[in-house]
Amino acid sequence: MQIAIDTPYVTVGEYAKRSGQSDSAIRREIELGRYIIRPKVEGSKSAVLINMVHLAMEAAEQAERVRVEAKR
């Protein structure tokens, strides 16, 4: 299997467009630690960037678990 990621990080707004989730739902997931974001310098006004590589790896691991369980 090969997974292509067009960019390693996306803004919350871009992820909202791609996932169909609201910005507030995404920010809640970030607060809960379910989405990993790029580290920011304290006090920085830079955009929150979601780590797409981590999400792709998580999805691949989940798919593998399901595949293995289906074979049992």
C-alpha positions as CSV (number, residue, x, y, z in Angstrom):
1,M,0.0,0.0,0.0
2,Q,1.2,3.5,-0.8
3,I,-0.2,6.6,0.8
4,A,0.6,10.0,-0.7
5,I,0.4,13.1,1.4
6,D,0.3,16.4,-0.5
7,T,1.6,18.4,2.5
8,P,2.8,17.5,6.0
9,Y,0.8,20.1,7.8
10,V,-2.6,21.9,7.1
11,T,-4.4,24.7,8.9
12,V,-7.5,24.0,10.9
13,G,-9.5,25.7,8.1
14,E,-8.0,23.5,5.4
15,Y,-8.5,20.3,7.5
16,A,-12.2,21.4,8.0
17,K,-12.7,21.6,4.3
18,R,-11.0,18.2,3.7
19,S,-12.7,16.4,6.5
20,G,-16.2,18.0,6.6
21,Q,-15.8,18.8,10.3
22,S,-16.4,22.2,11.8
23,D,-13.4,24.3,13.0
24,S,-14.7,24.0,16.6
25,A,-14.9,20.2,16.4
26,I,-11.4,20.1,15.1
27,R,-10.1,22.4,17.8
28,R,-11.9,20.2,20.4
29,E,-10.1,17.1,19.0
30,I,-6.8,19.0,19.3
31,E,-7.5,19.9,22.9
32,L,-8.2,16.3,23.6
33,G,-4.9,15.3,22.0
34,R,-6.5,13.3,19.1
35,Y,-4.9,15.5,16.5
36,I,-1.2,16.3,16.7
37,I,-0.3,19.8,15.8
38,R,3.0,21.4,14.9
39,P,4.7,22.8,18.0
40,K,4.4,26.6,18.4
41,V,6.5,29.0,20.3
42,E,4.6,30.3,23.3
43,G,2.9,33.5,22.6
44,S,3.2,33.0,18.8
45,K,0.3,34.2,16.6
46,S,1.1,31.7,13.9
47,A,-1.6,29.4,12.6
48,V,-2.3,26.0,14.2
49,L,-1.1,23.4,11.8
50,I,-2.4,19.8,12.0
51,N,0.1,17.0,11.3
52,M,-1.2,15.1,8.3
53,V,1.7,12.5,8.4
54,H,0.5,11.4,11.9
55,L,-3.1,11.1,10.7
56,A,-2.0,9.0,7.7
57,M,0.1,6.7,9.9
58,E,-2.8,6.3,12.3
59,A,-5.2,5.5,9.5
60,A,-2.7,2.9,8.1
61,E,-2.3,1.3,11.5
62,Q,-6.1,1.1,12.0
63,A,-6.6,-0.4,8.6
64,E,-3.9,-3.1,9.3
65,R,-5.6,-3.9,12.7
66,V,-8.9,-4.4,10.9
67,R,-7.4,-6.5,8.2
68,V,-5.7,-8.8,10.7
69,E,-8.8,-9.1,12.8
70,A,-10.9,-10.0,9.7
71,K,-8.5,-12.9,9.0
72,R,-9.2,-14.5,12.4
